[in-house]
């Protein structure tokens, strides 16, 4: 049954549309991964554990990225019942899974969504099985392969969308390249950042935010949905003006949660970004706002292998006391204002506007 009706702002109808899309997305992902599990099992049953790990990682979640694609699609006149937008959403989710798996390995994160990260999962499997050689190296190798498989499966799903839309393919390919470049810049900043000095730290941090996360979290999914529905260039430009600042606000909120979030909600230890050495915008602000001695403390101890809990507590406190947290919250507020102001100028129906507004608010107000 088609639930879409143009030019209505009924919140219940928008909720039903989102719920129906999410249900179809879950069904497609579950069915597709079950098929892939069988494909890998036919090669060797032991290898299918990689698909099981991917399946576990992709279960649940907020599905914000596919939903931005969905509402971008409806805003451009797409049919809510069409299969292509569901396939696109599933492809985005699998790309997201790949990014998370590789990011957790790069950052040496122990947990993801309250569960062991993929490399830790396979490390534990090695230990529990009593296998030979190094368990951590096995976990690292298996997670690289799991992430690579996610990338392959994401492409496989996207390639099945019919009819093929060249503009959508361009957006999807560019999105993947941007994330890889942003991830490299993030790794580079952790290694070379201290030698660059604080002068352009905020600018560099915002560039990483934009390309590692903001574009693929909000802007590109919205553009992808619009392109699949045949959106004209003008509407795609409007989507970018709405989605990019909200994507940046989304990631800055994540950076705040990475230091000050509640572990019971985020599924990660308090101050995890400090242990991982993340040179986020909140750190960049501290390198210009804190005293020289506090700046030296941050530069020397951020991400240190032997960083102590007391030092994490001290660093968290000074990020607040020096004004870095307030500066980041100000950036979130400014970017949110830009995004929601642009939302009012979108040439879309009121239902799509409501759906996009609801998603935008969920992105910037999230606690996990």
Residue pairs with C-beta under 8 A, 6 or more apart in sequence:
1 81
2 79
2 80
2 81
3 13
3 16
3 17
3 20
3 80
4 17
4 74
4 79
4 80
4 81
4 351
5 13
5 351
6 349
6 351
7 349
7 350
7 351
8 349
8 350
8 351
9 350
9 351
9 353
9 354
10 351
10 354
11 354
11 358
13 351
14 351
14 354
14 355
14 358
17 70
17 74
17 80
17 351
17 355
18 67
18 70
18 71
18 355
18 358
20 80
21 66
21 67
21 70
21 80
21 85
21 86
21 89
22 63
22 66
22 67
24 86
25 63
25 66
25 86
25 89
25 90
25 93
28 86
28 87
28 90
29 58
29 90
29 93
29 94
30 55
32 90
32 153
32 157
33 51
33 54
33 55
33 58
33 153
36 51
36 153
37 48
37 51
37 52
37 55
40 47
40 48
40 50
40 51
41 47
41 48
49 122
49 125
50 142
50 145
50 146
50 149
51 149
53 118
53 121
53 122
53 146
54 94
54 97
54 146
54 149
54 150
54 153
56 115
57 97
57 100
57 101
57 112
57 113
57 118
58 93
58 94
58 97
60 113
61 93
61 113
62 362
62 366
63 89
63 93
64 217
64 218
64 359
64 362
64 363
65 89
65 92
65 93
65 96
65 216
65 217
65 218
65 221
66 88
66 89
66 90
66 92
66 93
66 221
67 89
67 355
67 359
68 218
68 221
68 222
68 225
68 243
68 356
68 359
69 85
69 88
69 89
69 92
69 221
69 222
69 224
69 225
69 228
70 85
70 89
70 225
70 355
71 222
71 225
71 352
71 355
71 356
71 359
72 221
72 222
72 223
72 224
72 225
72 226
72 229
72 231
72 239
72 356
73 82
73 85
73 88
73 225
73 226
73 228
73 229
74 80
74 225
74 229
74 349
74 351
74 352
74 355
75 225
75 226
75 229
75 231
75 235
75 239
75 346
75 348
75 349
75 352
75 353
75 355
75 356
76 225
76 226
76 227
76 229
76 230
76 231
76 235
76 348
77 229
77 230
77 231
78 85
78 225
78 228
78 229
84 161
84 162
84 228
85 225
85 228
85 229
87 157
87 158
87 160
87 161
88 158
88 161
88 168
88 224
88 225
88 228
90 157
91 154
91 155
91 157
91 158
91 172
92 154
92 221
92 224
94 150
94 151
94 153
94 154
94 157
95 150
95 151
95 154
95 175
95 176
95 179
95 216
96 216
97 147
97 150
98 147
98 148
98 150
98 151
98 154
99 147
99 179
99 183
99 216
100 112
101 117
101 118
101 119
101 143
101 146
101 147
101 150
102 143
102 144
102 147
102 183
103 109
103 183
104 112
104 117
104 118
104 119
104 143
105 117
105 118
105 119
105 140
105 143
105 144
105 147
106 183
106 187
107 276
107 278
108 276
109 117
109 268
109 272
109 276
110 116
110 117
110 120
110 269
111 117
111 120
111 267
111 268
111 269
112 118
112 267
112 268
113 267
114 267
115 121
115 267
116 124
117 143
118 139
118 142
118 143
118 146
118 147
119 136
119 139
119 140
119 142
119 143
120 139
121 139
122 138
122 139
122 142
122 143
122 146
123 135
123 136
123 138
123 139
124 135
124 139
125 139
126 135
126 138
126 139
127 135
131 138
151 176
158 169
158 172
161 168
161 228
165 227
165 228
165 230
167 227
168 224
168 227
168 228
171 220
171 223
171 224
171 227
172 220
172 224
174 220
175 215
175 216
175 220
175 224
176 216
178 211
178 215
178 216
178 220
179 211
179 212
179 213
179 215
179 216
181 211
182 207
182 208
182 210
182 211
182 212
182 213
182 215
183 212
185 204
185 207
185 208
185 211
185 212
186 208
186 212
186 278
186 279
189 204
189 205
189 208
189 279
190 277
190 278
190 279
190 303
193 201
193 204
193 279
194 299
196 204
198 284
198 287
198 288
198 295
201 279
201 283
201 284
201 287
201 288
202 281
202 284
202 285
202 288
204 279
204 284
205 279
205 280
205 281
205 283
205 284
206 248
206 281
209 248
209 251
209 252
209 255
209 280
209 281
210 244
210 247
210 248
212 251
213 247
213 250
213 251
213 254
214 244
214 247
214 248
214 250
214 251
215 244
215 247
217 247
217 250
217 251
217 363
218 243
218 244
218 246
218 247
218 250
218 360
218 363
219 239
219 240
219 243
219 244
219 247
222 239
222 242
222 243
222 356
223 236
223 239
223 240
223 243
226 235
226 236
226 239
227 236
231 239
234 347
235 346
235 347
235 348
238 342
238 345
238 346
238 347
239 346
241 338
241 342
241 345
242 339
242 340
242 342
242 343
242 346
242 356
242 360
243 339
244 339
245 335
245 336
245 338
245 339
245 342
246 335
246 336
246 339
246 340
246 360
246 363
246 364
247 363
248 335
249 331
249 332
249 335
249 336
249 339
249 363
249 364
250 363
250 364
250 366
252 280
252 281
252 282
252 328
252 331
252 332
252 335
253 332
253 363
253 364
253 365
253 366
255 273
255 278
255 280
255 281
255 282
255 328
256 282
256 325
256 328
256 329
256 332
257 266
257 366
257 367
257 368
258 268
258 271
258 272
258 273
258 278
258 280
259 270
259 271
259 273
259 274
259 282
259 316
259 319
260 270
260 316
260 320
260 325
261 268
261 270
261 367
261 368
262 270
262 367
263 269
263 270
265 367
265 368
266 367
266 368
267 368
269 275
270 312
270 316
271 312
271 313
271 315
271 316
273 280
274 302
274 303
274 307
274 312
274 315
274 316
275 303
275 307
275 312
276 303
277 302
277 303
277 304
278 303
279 302
281 328
281 331
282 319
282 324
282 325
282 327
282 328
283 298
283 302
283 319
283 324
285 322
285 323
285 324
285 327
285 328
286 294
286 295
286 298
286 318
286 319
286 322
286 324
287 295
287 298
287 299
289 322
289 323
289 324
289 327
290 298
290 318
290 322
290 324
291 322
294 318
294 322
297 314
297 315
297 318
298 315
298 318
301 307
301 311
301 315
302 315
304 311
319 325
320 326
332 364
336 360
336 364
339 360
340 357
340 360
343 353
343 356
343 357
343 360
344 353
346 352
346 353
346 356
348 356
